[in-house]
């Protein structure tokens, strides 16, 4: 159908089109990004600072040098310490200081072995205020020792308020002691 010179020309033309198509498709994907040398700092520290400001890097130290980094651990937070002290009788399932969550395991006293409670405390703020804590209490009642016979409900009682009052009062005492020792 085609003679030999036409086939050679067609094959070269087809290869050229494929290369152009690949270049354009890769260019559109963002592999190549046009930059301006006037906007990119030449110093390594300046480049790192700019990348961190733009959210493209991590900081292992404070690059500005004028601000001090302050770390607050659970042992220095009176609200957190007061909660752990108040709930020291409960087995804890999840304790996440950075996430501000404390979850107890199911607990039952010796008197009523078919009723269990589970307490979840969310820390909404580090301030010692009653609205800094969100306390959720679940109750599990089992008819017999079979785990399939249990029902779990959200418990609405005065236990929430009593816990909140105990934690806040203990946190206030710990905070006053902390300020006196400074």
N, C-alpha and C positions, 0 to 999 in steps of 0.2 A: 504494500500500500504506500509506505513512505520509502523514498530512496535513502541511501546511507547518509549523505550530508544532512538531510532533514532530521533524521533520527538523532544524530550527534547534537545538532542545534537544539532540538526539542529536549533532550536529556539535560544539557547544560542549562537551558532556560528553566526547566522544572527544578533542578537543584538550586538555582539562584532564587527562585520563588520560595522554595522551602526554607532556605537560610533567612531570607527577608521576613517571612512569616514568623519563624522562631524568634528572631531578634525583636520584632515588634511585640510578640506575645510576652516575651520575658521582660521587655521594657515596661509593659503595662502592669506587670505583677509587682513592680516596685523594687526590683533588684538594684536598679540604678537609680540613685537619688541625686538630683542636681543640687550642688552646694555652692556656696559663695565663700571664698577664702577670707573675706572681710568680716564675716559673722562668726567664724569658727576660731576660738582662742588657740594660740599656739602653745601656751604653757600647759603642762600636764595637770596641775592642780586646778587651773581655770576650766579645763575641759571636764574634769571630774565634777567640779562644782556645778557647771552648766548641765551636765547629764543628770545629776541628782535633782536639780531644780525642775528639770523637764520630766522627771519620773523614769529615767532610763538607766538608773544605776543604783547602787547601794552605798551607804555610808558606814564605814567602820569606826570613824571618829568624827568629832565635830570639826568641820573644815574652816569655819569662820573664826574660831578661837575666842570669841567674845562671850559666848554663852556656855554655861556649865550644864552638863547633862545630869538630870536627877533621876535616879531609879527609885521606885517605890516597891518594896517587897511586901509580901503578906505579913511578915513579922512587924512591919512598921505601920500597918494600917489598923487603927483601933477597931473599926467596924468589923473587919474581917476576923481579927483576933477574938473579939467578943462573941462573934457567931460560933467560931470553933470551940470556945470555952463553954458556951451555953449548950451546944449540942454534943458535948464530949461523950455522952452516954450512947449516942447513936452510931451504928456502923455506917461509914460513909462510902458511897458508891463512886461518886465523881466529885473531885474538888479541882476547880480550874480558876485560879486567881486571875489570870490574864483575861479570861472570858467572863469573869464575874458570876460564876455559877457554883453552887454547892448542892449536891443531891445525896440524900441518905439512902441507904438500903431499906428494905422492908423491916420494920421493927415491931415487936410485940412484947408486952410485959407478961409476966408469969401468970397474972390473974385471968386474962382472957387470951388464950392461945389461938383462937380462931379469928381474931381481929388484928390486922396489921396496919401501920401507918407508914407513909413515905413522905418526907419533907424535901421540898425543892426551894432554894432561896436564890433569887437573882439580885445581884448588887447593881442598882441603877446609878449609884453615885458613891463617891468616897466620903461624902459629908455625913456627919452624924445627925440624921434627921429620920423621922418615921417613914417618909416617902422614898427613902433611899433603898429600901428593901421591898422586894416583892416575894411574899411567902405563899407557897402553894402546898396544900396538904391533901394527899390522897389516902383513902381508906380502902383496905381490902378485907372483905368478910368472906370466910370460907365456911360452908355448911359442915364439912367433915375434912378429913386429912387429904382428900383428893384435890389436886390443883385445878381440875376442871370444874369444880363446884364453887369457885371463887368469883365474886363480883367486885369491881373496882369503881369507886365513886369519888368525886371531888368533895372533900369534907369542908363544910362551912360551919365553923364553930368559933368559940372564943379562944381556942388554942393559938390561932394566928396572931391575935392581938396580944396575948400573954407572951408569946415568943418575941414579938416585935418589941414590946416594952422591956423584956429582960435583956435583949441584945442591945438596945439603945442605951439603957442605964449602965450596963457593963462597959459599953464603948465609951460612954462619957467619963466613967471612972478611969479607964485606961488612958484616955486622951489627957485628962488632968494630970495623971501620974507622969505621962510622957513630957508634958510641958514643965512640970516641976523639976524633972531631972535635967533639963537642958540648961 
